[in-house]
């Protein structure tokens, strides 16, 4: 949770500098309730794609680390690994 800098006054002499200070402290600029960034959906989609790719990569890496005997015990072969990793 980011801390909000209440010690700065956004009006008066501080003006824009006060608001900029708040952005650096919190990491986010204040956004009105009816304003949602249009890039939010794009960011969520991109983040989802990266997370899915990483999950597939970790699954494939974990299965490739198993021996042929261990794969046979769970009913898989090395040829099955790419399809299993993508299926998640």
Residue pairs with C-beta under 8 A, 6 or more apart in sequence:
2 25
2 26
2 27
2 28
3 25
3 26
4 22
4 25
4 26
5 21
5 22
5 25
5 26
8 14
8 18
8 21
8 22
9 18
10 18
10 19
10 22
11 18
14 21
19 29
19 30
22 30
23 29
31 37
52 88
55 88
56 85
56 86
56 88
57 85
59 84
59 85
59 88
60 81
60 82
60 85
63 71
63 76
63 81
63 84
63 85
64 78
64 81
68 77
68 78
71 77
71 78
76 84
